[in-house]
Amino acid sequence: MPSPDLLTRIEAAKRAVLAQTALFHREFGRAESHWKWDGSRVTAIDVAISENIFRELGSQFPKDQYLSEELADPGGPIPMTAPWSWVLDPIDGTNNFALGIPHCAIALALLEKGEPVYGVVYDLSRKILMHGGPGFGMNDGDRTTRVIDLPGPESLIGFHSPSDKKLVPLADGVLANFKIRGLGSATLHLAYVAAGILDGAVDYNVKIWDLAAAIPLCRAAGGVVRFLNGEQLPIRQFDLKMRRIIYVAGSPAMADRLETLTRPGSS
Protein backbone atom coordinates (compact mmCIF):
# COMPACT_ATOMS: atom_id res chain seq x y z
CA MET A 1 0.00 0.00 0.00
CA PRO A 2 1.29 3.51 -0.79
CA SER A 3 2.36 5.45 2.27
CA PRO A 4 0.23 8.32 3.58
CA ASP A 5 3.20 10.64 2.94
CA LEU A 6 3.15 9.71 -0.74
CA LEU A 7 -0.61 9.93 -1.14
CA THR A 8 -0.79 13.34 0.55
CA ARG A 9 1.91 14.71 -1.74
CA ILE A 10 0.23 13.34 -4.87
CA GLU A 11 -3.01 15.12 -4.10
CA ALA A 12 -1.17 18.31 -3.24
CA ALA A 13 0.76 18.12 -6.52
CA LYS A 14 -2.39 17.90 -8.62
CA ARG A 15 -3.98 20.81 -6.76
CA ALA A 16 -0.86 22.96 -7.08
CA VAL A 17 -0.58 22.45 -10.84
CA LEU A 18 -4.29 22.94 -11.51
CA ALA A 19 -4.19 26.19 -9.53
CA GLN A 20 -1.82 27.64 -12.17
CA THR A 21 -3.77 26.73 -15.29
CA ALA A 22 -5.81 29.96 -15.40
CA LEU A 23 -2.60 32.03 -15.42
CA PHE A 24 -1.07 29.65 -17.97
CA HIS A 25 -3.97 30.10 -20.39
CA ARG A 26 -4.44 33.83 -19.77
CA GLU A 27 -0.84 34.73 -20.62
CA PHE A 28 -0.44 32.24 -23.49
CA GLY A 29 1.04 34.05 -26.50
CA ARG A 30 1.10 37.35 -24.60
CA ALA A 31 3.94 37.15 -22.10
CA GLU A 32 7.12 39.04 -22.88
CA SER A 33 10.26 36.93 -22.92
CA HIS A 34 14.02 37.17 -22.87
CA TRP A 35 16.93 34.82 -23.41
CA LYS A 36 18.89 33.22 -20.57
CA TRP A 37 22.62 32.57 -20.43
CA ASP A 38 22.16 29.08 -21.91
CA GLY A 39 20.24 30.30 -24.96
CA SER A 40 16.82 29.19 -23.70
CA ARG A 41 13.81 31.49 -23.55
CA VAL A 42 12.10 32.48 -20.30
CA THR A 43 9.06 34.60 -19.46
CA ALA A 44 7.80 36.15 -16.25
CA ILE A 45 5.09 33.47 -16.27
CA ASP A 46 7.70 30.69 -16.02
CA VAL A 47 9.02 32.35 -12.89
CA ALA A 48 5.56 33.08 -11.47
CA ILE A 49 4.32 29.51 -11.92
CA SER A 50 7.50 28.15 -10.34
CA GLU A 51 7.21 30.45 -7.34
CA ASN A 52 3.47 29.86 -6.92
CA ILE A 53 3.69 26.06 -7.03
CA PHE A 54 6.64 25.88 -4.67
CA ARG A 55 5.06 28.37 -2.26
CA GLU A 56 1.94 26.22 -2.05
CA LEU A 57 3.81 22.93 -1.66
CA GLY A 58 6.40 24.41 0.67
CA SER A 59 3.73 25.52 3.11
CA GLN A 60 2.58 21.90 3.38
CA PHE A 61 5.90 20.08 3.16
CA PRO A 62 8.57 22.44 4.51
CA LYS A 63 11.26 19.74 4.81
CA ASP A 64 11.09 18.71 1.14
CA GLN A 65 13.54 19.98 -1.48
CA TYR A 66 12.26 22.18 -4.32
CA LEU A 67 14.16 22.32 -7.60
CA SER A 68 13.14 24.18 -10.74
CA GLU A 69 14.60 25.10 -14.10
CA GLU A 70 13.87 28.69 -13.09
CA LEU A 71 15.93 28.68 -9.89
CA ALA A 72 18.23 31.61 -9.38
CA ASP A 73 21.70 30.37 -10.26
CA PRO A 74 22.89 28.56 -7.11
CA GLY A 75 26.52 28.69 -8.25
CA GLY A 76 26.87 24.96 -8.72
CA PRO A 77 25.14 21.58 -8.38
CA ILE A 78 22.68 21.16 -5.51
CA PRO A 79 22.98 17.84 -3.63
CA MET A 80 19.67 15.97 -3.34
CA THR A 81 19.54 15.18 0.36
CA ALA A 82 15.87 15.18 1.40
CA PRO A 83 13.80 11.97 1.34
CA TRP A 84 11.16 13.78 -0.73
CA SER A 85 11.93 16.29 -3.45
CA TRP A 86 10.21 18.05 -6.33
CA VAL A 87 11.52 18.86 -9.81
CA LEU A 88 9.55 21.41 -11.79
CA ASP A 89 9.61 22.70 -15.33
CA PRO A 90 7.06 25.50 -14.95
CA ILE A 91 6.60 25.81 -18.73
CA ASP A 92 8.10 23.13 -20.91
CA GLY A 93 7.95 24.59 -24.39
CA THR A 94 8.50 28.22 -23.45
CA ASN A 95 9.30 29.11 -27.07
CA ASN A 96 5.88 27.80 -28.06
CA PHE A 97 4.16 29.51 -25.13
CA ALA A 98 5.68 32.90 -25.91
CA LEU A 99 4.92 32.65 -29.63
CA GLY A 100 1.35 31.38 -29.29
CA ILE A 101 2.02 27.78 -30.35
CA PRO A 102 -0.10 25.62 -28.03
CA HIS A 103 2.24 22.65 -27.45
CA CYS A 104 3.49 23.48 -23.95
CA ALA A 105 3.01 22.08 -20.47
CA ILE A 106 3.47 22.54 -16.74
CA ALA A 107 5.52 19.55 -15.57
CA LEU A 108 5.89 18.66 -11.87
CA ALA A 109 7.67 15.54 -10.63
CA LEU A 110 7.62 14.09 -7.12
CA LEU A 111 10.78 12.17 -6.22
CA GLU A 112 11.46 9.76 -3.38
CA LYS A 113 15.18 9.40 -2.64
CA GLY A 114 15.94 10.90 -6.03
CA GLU A 115 13.68 8.60 -8.05
CA PRO A 116 10.63 10.06 -9.85
CA VAL A 117 7.60 8.26 -8.39
CA TYR A 118 4.73 10.43 -9.60
CA GLY A 119 4.29 12.98 -12.35
CA VAL A 120 1.73 15.71 -12.98
CA VAL A 121 1.68 17.31 -16.45
CA TYR A 122 -0.85 19.90 -17.59
CA ASP A 123 -1.17 19.91 -21.38
CA LEU A 124 -2.24 23.42 -22.46
CA SER A 125 -3.14 22.41 -26.01
CA ARG A 126 -5.64 19.74 -24.93
CA LYS A 127 -6.58 21.33 -21.57
CA ILE A 128 -5.93 17.98 -19.91
CA LEU A 129 -4.15 16.99 -16.71
CA MET A 130 -2.00 13.90 -17.14
CA HIS A 131 -0.81 12.25 -13.96
CA GLY A 132 0.39 8.91 -12.65
CA GLY A 133 3.24 6.75 -11.55
CA PRO A 134 4.22 3.11 -11.05
CA GLY A 135 1.53 1.38 -9.01
CA PHE A 136 -1.01 4.13 -9.75
CA GLY A 137 -1.51 3.80 -13.49
CA MET A 138 -1.33 6.52 -16.13
CA ASN A 139 -4.25 8.94 -16.34
CA ASP A 140 -4.75 11.09 -19.43
CA GLY A 141 -7.58 13.23 -18.14
CA ASP A 142 -10.30 10.71 -17.32
CA ARG A 143 -8.75 7.93 -19.44
CA THR A 144 -6.41 5.23 -18.20
CA THR A 145 -3.82 4.64 -20.90
CA ARG A 146 -1.02 2.29 -21.97
CA VAL A 147 1.91 2.67 -24.33
CA ILE A 148 1.52 1.36 -27.88
CA ASP A 149 3.08 -2.08 -27.91
CA LEU A 150 4.90 -2.72 -31.18
CA PRO A 151 6.88 -0.60 -33.65
CA GLY A 152 5.73 -0.54 -37.25
CA PRO A 153 6.15 1.47 -40.45
CA GLU A 154 3.34 3.85 -39.47
CA SER A 155 4.65 4.50 -35.95
CA LEU A 156 4.89 8.15 -34.88
CA ILE A 157 7.99 9.20 -32.96
CA GLY A 158 8.36 12.37 -30.92
CA PHE A 159 11.69 13.76 -32.06
CA HIS A 160 13.91 16.82 -31.82
CA SER A 161 16.89 17.20 -34.14
CA PRO A 162 20.26 17.16 -32.34
CA SER A 163 21.49 20.64 -31.46
CA ASP A 164 25.03 19.25 -31.52
CA LYS A 165 25.63 18.64 -35.21
CA LYS A 166 28.18 15.92 -34.42
CA LEU A 167 25.20 13.84 -33.27
CA VAL A 168 23.26 14.16 -36.53
CA PRO A 169 24.41 10.69 -37.74
CA LEU A 170 22.67 9.21 -34.70
CA ALA A 171 19.35 10.53 -36.03
CA ASP A 172 19.59 9.02 -39.51
CA GLY A 173 18.23 5.60 -38.57
CA VAL A 174 15.20 7.01 -36.78
CA LEU A 175 14.40 9.41 -39.62
CA ALA A 176 14.66 6.63 -42.19
CA ASN A 177 12.35 4.20 -40.40
CA PHE A 178 9.56 6.18 -38.72
CA LYS A 179 7.19 9.09 -39.11
CA ILE A 180 8.36 12.06 -37.03
CA ARG A 181 6.54 14.64 -34.91
CA GLY A 182 8.42 17.55 -33.37
CA LEU A 183 6.17 19.46 -30.96
CA GLY A 184 8.71 21.73 -29.28
CA SER A 185 8.06 20.19 -25.85
CA ALA A 186 10.15 17.27 -24.64
CA THR A 187 7.78 16.73 -21.73
CA LEU A 188 4.82 16.30 -24.08
CA HIS A 189 6.73 13.92 -26.36
CA LEU A 190 7.31 11.53 -23.46
CA ALA A 191 3.90 12.12 -21.88
CA TYR A 192 2.22 11.40 -25.21
CA VAL A 193 4.06 8.07 -25.34
CA ALA A 194 2.48 7.28 -21.98
CA ALA A 195 -0.91 8.43 -23.27
CA GLY A 196 -0.73 6.13 -26.31
CA ILE A 197 -0.68 9.11 -28.70
CA LEU A 198 2.92 8.71 -29.88
CA ASP A 199 4.55 5.30 -30.33
CA GLY A 200 7.94 6.41 -29.03
CA ALA A 201 10.26 9.34 -28.37
CA VAL A 202 13.90 10.17 -29.09
CA ASP A 203 15.79 13.25 -27.99
CA TYR A 204 19.40 14.42 -27.95
CA ASN A 205 18.99 17.80 -26.26
CA VAL A 206 17.05 17.44 -23.00
CA LYS A 207 17.81 18.11 -19.35
CA ILE A 208 16.40 16.11 -16.45
CA TRP A 209 13.69 18.70 -15.64
CA ASP A 210 12.29 18.20 -19.15
CA LEU A 211 11.69 14.51 -18.42
CA ALA A 212 11.27 14.08 -14.67
CA ALA A 213 7.47 14.44 -14.58
CA ALA A 214 6.87 12.31 -17.68
CA ILE A 215 9.16 9.41 -16.69
CA PRO A 216 6.74 8.03 -14.06
CA LEU A 217 3.87 8.48 -16.54
CA CYS A 218 5.67 6.36 -19.12
CA ARG A 219 6.62 3.69 -16.60
CA ALA A 220 3.07 3.56 -15.22
CA ALA A 221 1.79 2.98 -18.77
CA GLY A 222 4.08 0.00 -19.33
CA GLY A 223 6.82 1.90 -21.12
CA VAL A 224 10.54 2.29 -20.56
CA VAL A 225 12.90 5.25 -20.69
CA ARG A 226 16.52 4.48 -21.60
CA PHE A 227 19.37 6.95 -21.25
CA LEU A 228 22.04 6.46 -23.89
CA ASN A 229 24.80 8.73 -22.61
CA GLY A 230 24.83 7.89 -18.91
CA GLU A 231 22.23 6.83 -16.35
CA GLN A 232 20.35 9.79 -14.84
CA LEU A 233 18.39 8.14 -12.03
CA PRO A 234 18.17 8.37 -9.14
CA ILE A 235 19.02 12.05 -9.25
CA ARG A 236 21.92 12.67 -6.88
CA GLN A 237 22.29 16.37 -7.60
CA PHE A 238 20.40 19.08 -9.47
CA ASP A 239 22.65 20.99 -11.83
CA LEU A 240 21.33 23.80 -14.03
CA LYS A 241 24.49 23.43 -16.15
CA MET A 242 24.24 19.67 -16.60
CA ARG A 243 25.12 18.18 -19.97
CA ARG A 244 22.32 17.30 -22.37
CA ILE A 245 20.67 13.89 -22.15
CA ILE A 246 20.20 11.46 -25.04
CA TYR A 247 17.31 9.08 -24.49
CA VAL A 248 14.79 6.80 -26.16
CA ALA A 249 11.39 5.72 -24.83
CA GLY A 250 8.39 3.61 -25.70
CA SER A 251 7.26 0.04 -25.14
CA PRO A 252 10.17 -2.33 -24.46
CA ALA A 253 10.07 -3.44 -28.11
CA MET A 254 10.00 0.15 -29.37
CA ALA A 255 12.83 1.19 -27.05
CA ASP A 256 14.91 -1.74 -28.33
CA ARG A 257 14.30 -0.65 -31.91
CA LEU A 258 15.02 3.03 -31.27
CA GLU A 259 18.17 2.25 -29.32
CA THR A 260 19.43 0.14 -32.23
CA LEU A 261 18.60 2.86 -34.72
CA THR A 262 20.54 5.55 -32.85
CA ARG A 263 23.80 3.78 -33.64
CA PRO A 264 25.76 5.36 -36.51
CA GLY A 265 25.09 3.73 -39.87
CA SER A 266 21.90 2.04 -38.71
CA SER A 267 19.61 3.56 -41.36
TORKOL-4160 file (C-alpha; in steps of 0.2 Angstrom, whole numbers, padded with zeros to 4 digits, m for minus):
267
<pt num="1" X="0000" Y="0000" Z="0000"/>
<pt num="2" X="0006" Y="0018" Z="m0004"/>
<pt num="3" X="0012" Y="0027" Z="0011"/>
<pt num="4" X="0001" Y="0042" Z="0018"/>
<pt num="5" X="0016" Y="0053" Z="0015"/>
<pt num="6" X="0016" Y="0049" Z="m0004"/>
<pt num="7" X="m0003" Y="0050" Z="m0006"/>
<pt num="8" X="m0004" Y="0067" Z="0003"/>
<pt num="9" X="0010" Y="0074" Z="m0009"/>
<pt num="10" X="0001" Y="0067" Z="m0024"/>
<pt num="11" X="m0015" Y="0076" Z="m0021"/>
<pt num="12" X="m0006" Y="0092" Z="m0016"/>
<pt num="13" X="0004" Y="0091" Z="m0033"/>
<pt num="14" X="m0012" Y="0090" Z="m0043"/>
<pt num="15" X="m0020" Y="0104" Z="m0034"/>
<pt num="16" X="m0004" Y="0115" Z="m0035"/>
<pt num="17" X="m0003" Y="0112" Z="m0054"/>
<pt num="18" X="m0021" Y="0115" Z="m0058"/>
<pt num="19" X="m0021" Y="0131" Z="m0048"/>
<pt num="20" X="m0009" Y="0138" Z="m0061"/>
<pt num="21" X="m0019" Y="0134" Z="m0076"/>
<pt num="22" X="m0029" Y="0150" Z="m0077"/>
<pt num="23" X="m0013" Y="0160" Z="m0077"/>
<pt num="24" X="m0005" Y="0148" Z="m0090"/>
<pt num="25" X="m0020" Y="0151" Z="m0102"/>
<pt num="26" X="m0022" Y="0169" Z="m0099"/>
<pt num="27" X="m0004" Y="0174" Z="m0103"/>
<pt num="28" X="m0002" Y="0161" Z="m0117"/>
<pt num="29" X="0005" Y="0170" Z="m0132"/>
<pt num="30" X="0006" Y="0187" Z="m0123"/>
<pt num="31" X="0020" Y="0186" Z="m0110"/>
<pt num="32" X="0036" Y="0195" Z="m0114"/>
<pt num="33" X="0051" Y="0185" Z="m0115"/>
<pt num="34" X="0070" Y="0186" Z="m0114"/>
<pt num="35" X="0085" Y="0174" Z="m0117"/>
<pt num="36" X="0094" Y="0166" Z="m0103"/>
<pt num="37" X="0113" Y="0163" Z="m0102"/>
<pt num="38" X="0111" Y="0145" Z="m0110"/>
<pt num="39" X="0101" Y="0152" Z="m0125"/>
<pt num="40" X="0084" Y="0146" Z="m0119"/>
<pt num="41" X="0069" Y="0157" Z="m0118"/>
<pt num="42" X="0061" Y="0162" Z="m0101"/>
<pt num="43" X="0045" Y="0173" Z="m0097"/>
<pt num="44" X="0039" Y="0181" Z="m0081"/>
<pt num="45" X="0025" Y="0167" Z="m0081"/>
<pt num="46" X="0039" Y="0153" Z="m0080"/>
<pt num="47" X="0045" Y="0162" Z="m0064"/>
<pt num="48" X="0028" Y="0165" Z="m0057"/>
<pt num="49" X="0022" Y="0148" Z="m0060"/>
<pt num="50" X="0038" Y="0141" Z="m0052"/>
<pt num="51" X="0036" Y="0152" Z="m0037"/>
<pt num="52" X="0017" Y="0149" Z="m0035"/>
<pt num="53" X="0018" Y="0130" Z="m0035"/>
<pt num="54" X="0033" Y="0129" Z="m0023"/>
<pt num="55" X="0025" Y="0142" Z="m0011"/>
<pt num="56" X="0010" Y="0131" Z="m0010"/>
<pt num="57" X="0019" Y="0115" Z="m0008"/>
<pt num="58" X="0032" Y="0122" Z="0003"/>
<pt num="59" X="0019" Y="0128" Z="0016"/>
<pt num="60" X="0013" Y="0109" Z="0017"/>
<pt num="61" X="0030" Y="0100" Z="0016"/>
<pt num="62" X="0043" Y="0112" Z="0023"/>
<pt num="63" X="0056" Y="0099" Z="0024"/>
<pt num="64" X="0055" Y="0094" Z="0006"/>
<pt num="65" X="0068" Y="0100" Z="m0007"/>
<pt num="66" X="0061" Y="0111" Z="m0022"/>
<pt num="67" X="0071" Y="0112" Z="m0038"/>
<pt num="68" X="0066" Y="0121" Z="m0054"/>
<pt num="69" X="0073" Y="0125" Z="m0071"/>
<pt num="70" X="0069" Y="0143" Z="m0065"/>
<pt num="71" X="0080" Y="0143" Z="m0049"/>
<pt num="72" X="0091" Y="0158" Z="m0047"/>
<pt num="73" X="0109" Y="0152" Z="m0051"/>
<pt num="74" X="0114" Y="0143" Z="m0036"/>
<pt num="75" X="0133" Y="0143" Z="m0041"/>
<pt num="76" X="0134" Y="0125" Z="m0044"/>
<pt num="77" X="0126" Y="0108" Z="m0042"/>
<pt num="78" X="0113" Y="0106" Z="m0028"/>
<pt num="79" X="0115" Y="0089" Z="m0018"/>
<pt num="80" X="0098" Y="0080" Z="m0017"/>
<pt num="81" X="0098" Y="0076" Z="0002"/>
<pt num="82" X="0079" Y="0076" Z="0007"/>
<pt num="83" X="0069" Y="0060" Z="0007"/>
<pt num="84" X="0056" Y="0069" Z="m0004"/>
<pt num="85" X="0060" Y="0081" Z="m0017"/>
<pt num="86" X="0051" Y="0090" Z="m0032"/>
<pt num="87" X="0058" Y="0094" Z="m0049"/>
<pt num="88" X="0048" Y="0107" Z="m0059"/>
<pt num="89" X="0048" Y="0113" Z="m0077"/>
<pt num="90" X="0035" Y="0128" Z="m0075"/>
<pt num="91" X="0033" Y="0129" Z="m0094"/>
<pt num="92" X="0041" Y="0116" Z="m0105"/>
<pt num="93" X="0040" Y="0123" Z="m0122"/>
<pt num="94" X="0043" Y="0141" Z="m0117"/>
<pt num="95" X="0047" Y="0146" Z="m0135"/>
<pt num="96" X="0029" Y="0139" Z="m0140"/>
<pt num="97" X="0021" Y="0148" Z="m0126"/>
<pt num="98" X="0028" Y="0165" Z="m0130"/>
<pt num="99" X="0025" Y="0163" Z="m0148"/>
<pt num="100" X="0007" Y="0157" Z="m0146"/>
<pt num="101" X="0010" Y="0139" Z="m0152"/>
<pt num="102" X="0000" Y="0128" Z="m0140"/>
<pt num="103" X="0011" Y="0113" Z="m0137"/>
<pt num="104" X="0017" Y="0117" Z="m0120"/>
<pt num="105" X="0015" Y="0110" Z="m0102"/>
<pt num="106" X="0017" Y="0113" Z="m0084"/>
<pt num="107" X="0028" Y="0098" Z="m0078"/>
<pt num="108" X="0029" Y="0093" Z="m0059"/>
<pt num="109" X="0038" Y="0078" Z="m0053"/>
<pt num="110" X="0038" Y="0070" Z="m0036"/>
<pt num="111" X="0054" Y="0061" Z="m0031"/>
<pt num="112" X="0057" Y="0049" Z="m0017"/>
<pt num="113" X="0076" Y="0047" Z="m0013"/>
<pt num="114" X="0080" Y="0055" Z="m0030"/>
<pt num="115" X="0068" Y="0043" Z="m0040"/>
<pt num="116" X="0053" Y="0050" Z="m0049"/>
<pt num="117" X="0038" Y="0041" Z="m0042"/>
<pt num="118" X="0024" Y="0052" Z="m0048"/>
<pt num="119" X="0021" Y="0065" Z="m0062"/>
<pt num="120" X="0009" Y="0079" Z="m0065"/>
<pt num="121" X="0008" Y="0087" Z="m0082"/>
<pt num="122" X="m0004" Y="0099" Z="m0088"/>
<pt num="123" X="m0006" Y="0100" Z="m0107"/>
<pt num="124" X="m0011" Y="0117" Z="m0112"/>
<pt num="125" X="m0016" Y="0112" Z="m0130"/>
<pt num="126" X="m0028" Y="0099" Z="m0125"/>
<pt num="127" X="m0033" Y="0107" Z="m0108"/>
<pt num="128" X="m0030" Y="0090" Z="m0100"/>
<pt num="129" X="m0021" Y="0085" Z="m0084"/>
<pt num="130" X="m0010" Y="0069" Z="m0086"/>
<pt num="131" X="m0004" Y="0061" Z="m0070"/>
<pt num="132" X="0002" Y="0045" Z="m0063"/>
<pt num="133" X="0016" Y="0034" Z="m0058"/>
<pt num="134" X="0021" Y="0016" Z="m0055"/>
<pt num="135" X="0008" Y="0007" Z="m0045"/>
<pt num="136" X="m0005" Y="0021" Z="m0049"/>
<pt num="137" X="m0008" Y="0019" Z="m0067"/>
<pt num="138" X="m0007" Y="0033" Z="m0081"/>
<pt num="139" X="m0021" Y="0045" Z="m0082"/>
<pt num="140" X="m0024" Y="0055" Z="m0097"/>
<pt num="141" X="m0038" Y="0066" Z="m0091"/>
<pt num="142" X="m0052" Y="0054" Z="m0087"/>
<pt num="143" X="m0044" Y="0040" Z="m0097"/>
<pt num="144" X="m0032" Y="0026" Z="m0091"/>
<pt num="145" X="m0019" Y="0023" Z="m0105"/>
<pt num="146" X="m0005" Y="0011" Z="m0110"/>
<pt num="147" X="0010" Y="0013" Z="m0122"/>
<pt num="148" X="0008" Y="0007" Z="m0139"/>
<pt num="149" X="0015" Y="m0010" Z="m0140"/>
<pt num="150" X="0025" Y="m0014" Z="m0156"/>
<pt num="151" X="0034" Y="m0003" Z="m0168"/>
<pt num="152" X="0029" Y="m0003" Z="m0186"/>
<pt num="153" X="0031" Y="0007" Z="m0202"/>
<pt num="154" X="0017" Y="0019" Z="m0197"/>
<pt num="155" X="0023" Y="0023" Z="m0180"/>
<pt num="156" X="0024" Y="0041" Z="m0174"/>
<pt num="157" X="0040" Y="0046" Z="m0165"/>
<pt num="158" X="0042" Y="0062" Z="m0155"/>
<pt num="159" X="0058" Y="0069" Z="m0160"/>
<pt num="160" X="0070" Y="0084" Z="m0159"/>
<pt num="161" X="0084" Y="0086" Z="m0171"/>
<pt num="162" X="0101" Y="0086" Z="m0162"/>
<pt num="163" X="0107" Y="0103" Z="m0157"/>
<pt num="164" X="0125" Y="0096" Z="m0158"/>
<pt num="165" X="0128" Y="0093" Z="m0176"/>
<pt num="166" X="0141" Y="0080" Z="m0172"/>
<pt num="167" X="0126" Y="0069" Z="m0166"/>
<pt num="168" X="0116" Y="0071" Z="m0183"/>
<pt num="169" X="0122" Y="0053" Z="m0189"/>
<pt num="170" X="0113" Y="0046" Z="m0173"/>
<pt num="171" X="0097" Y="0053" Z="m0180"/>
<pt num="172" X="0098" Y="0045" Z="m0198"/>
<pt num="173" X="0091" Y="0028" Z="m0193"/>
<pt num="174" X="0076" Y="0035" Z="m0184"/>
<pt num="175" X="0072" Y="0047" Z="m0198"/>
<pt num="176" X="0073" Y="0033" Z="m0211"/>
<pt num="177" X="0062" Y="0021" Z="m0202"/>
<pt num="178" X="0048" Y="0031" Z="m0194"/>
<pt num="179" X="0036" Y="0045" Z="m0196"/>
<pt num="180" X="0042" Y="0060" Z="m0185"/>
<pt num="181" X="0033" Y="0073" Z="m0175"/>
<pt num="182" X="0042" Y="0088" Z="m0167"/>
<pt num="183" X="0031" Y="0097" Z="m0155"/>
<pt num="184" X="0044" Y="0109" Z="m0146"/>
<pt num="185" X="0040" Y="0101" Z="m0129"/>
<pt num="186" X="0051" Y="0086" Z="m0123"/>
<pt num="187" X="0039" Y="0084" Z="m0109"/>
<pt num="188" X="0024" Y="0081" Z="m0120"/>
<pt num="189" X="0034" Y="0070" Z="m0132"/>
<pt num="190" X="0037" Y="0058" Z="m0117"/>
<pt num="191" X="0019" Y="0061" Z="m0109"/>
<pt num="192" X="0011" Y="0057" Z="m0126"/>
<pt num="193" X="0020" Y="0040" Z="m0127"/>
<pt num="194" X="0012" Y="0036" Z="m0110"/>
<pt num="195" X="m0005" Y="0042" Z="m0116"/>
<pt num="196" X="m0004" Y="0031" Z="m0132"/>
<pt num="197" X="m0003" Y="0046" Z="m0143"/>
<pt num="198" X="0015" Y="0044" Z="m0149"/>
<pt num="199" X="0023" Y="0027" Z="m0152"/>
<pt num="200" X="0040" Y="0032" Z="m0145"/>
<pt num="201" X="0051" Y="0047" Z="m0142"/>
<pt num="202" X="0069" Y="0051" Z="m0145"/>
<pt num="203" X="0079" Y="0066" Z="m0140"/>
<pt num="204" X="0097" Y="0072" Z="m0140"/>
<pt num="205" X="0095" Y="0089" Z="m0131"/>
<pt num="206" X="0085" Y="0087" Z="m0115"/>
<pt num="207" X="0089" Y="0091" Z="m0097"/>
<pt num="208" X="0082" Y="0081" Z="m0082"/>
<pt num="209" X="0068" Y="0093" Z="m0078"/>
<pt num="210" X="0061" Y="0091" Z="m0096"/>
<pt num="211" X="0058" Y="0073" Z="m0092"/>
<pt num="212" X="0056" Y="0070" Z="m0073"/>
<pt num="213" X="0037" Y="0072" Z="m0073"/>
<pt num="214" X="0034" Y="0062" Z="m0088"/>
<pt num="215" X="0046" Y="0047" Z="m0083"/>
<pt num="216" X="0034" Y="0040" Z="m0070"/>
<pt num="217" X="0019" Y="0042" Z="m0083"/>
<pt num="218" X="0028" Y="0032" Z="m0096"/>
<pt num="219" X="0033" Y="0018" Z="m0083"/>
<pt num="220" X="0015" Y="0018" Z="m0076"/>
<pt num="221" X="0009" Y="0015" Z="m0094"/>
<pt num="222" X="0020" Y="0000" Z="m0097"/>
<pt num="223" X="0034" Y="0009" Z="m0106"/>
<pt num="224" X="0053" Y="0011" Z="m0103"/>
<pt num="225" X="0065" Y="0026" Z="m0103"/>
<pt num="226" X="0083" Y="0022" Z="m0108"/>
<pt num="227" X="0097" Y="0035" Z="m0106"/>
<pt num="228" X="0110" Y="0032" Z="m0119"/>
<pt num="229" X="0124" Y="0044" Z="m0113"/>
<pt num="230" X="0124" Y="0039" Z="m0095"/>
<pt num="231" X="0111" Y="0034" Z="m0082"/>
<pt num="232" X="0102" Y="0049" Z="m0074"/>
<pt num="233" X="0092" Y="0041" Z="m0060"/>
<pt num="234" X="0091" Y="0042" Z="m0046"/>
<pt num="235" X="0095" Y="0060" Z="m0046"/>
<pt num="236" X="0110" Y="0063" Z="m0034"/>
<pt num="237" X="0111" Y="0082" Z="m0038"/>
<pt num="238" X="0102" Y="0095" Z="m0047"/>
<pt num="239" X="0113" Y="0105" Z="m0059"/>
<pt num="240" X="0107" Y="0119" Z="m0070"/>
<pt num="241" X="0122" Y="0117" Z="m0081"/>
<pt num="242" X="0121" Y="0098" Z="m0083"/>
<pt num="243" X="0126" Y="0091" Z="m0100"/>
<pt num="244" X="0112" Y="0086" Z="m0112"/>
<pt num="245" X="0103" Y="0069" Z="m0111"/>
<pt num="246" X="0101" Y="0057" Z="m0125"/>
<pt num="247" X="0087" Y="0045" Z="m0122"/>
<pt num="248" X="0074" Y="0034" Z="m0131"/>
<pt num="249" X="0057" Y="0029" Z="m0124"/>
<pt num="250" X="0042" Y="0018" Z="m0128"/>
<pt num="251" X="0036" Y="0000" Z="m0126"/>
<pt num="252" X="0051" Y="m0012" Z="m0122"/>
<pt num="253" X="0050" Y="m0017" Z="m0141"/>
<pt num="254" X="0050" Y="0001" Z="m0147"/>
<pt num="255" X="0064" Y="0006" Z="m0135"/>
<pt num="256" X="0075" Y="m0009" Z="m0142"/>
<pt num="257" X="0072" Y="m0003" Z="m0160"/>
<pt num="258" X="0075" Y="0015" Z="m0156"/>
<pt num="259" X="0091" Y="0011" Z="m0147"/>
<pt num="260" X="0097" Y="0001" Z="m0161"/>
<pt num="261" X="0093" Y="0014" Z="m0174"/>
<pt num="262" X="0103" Y="0028" Z="m0164"/>
<pt num="263" X="0119" Y="0019" Z="m0168"/>
<pt num="264" X="0129" Y="0027" Z="m0183"/>
<pt num="265" X="0125" Y="0019" Z="m0199"/>
<pt num="266" X="0109" Y="0010" Z="m0194"/>
<pt num="267" X="0098" Y="0018" Z="m0207"/>
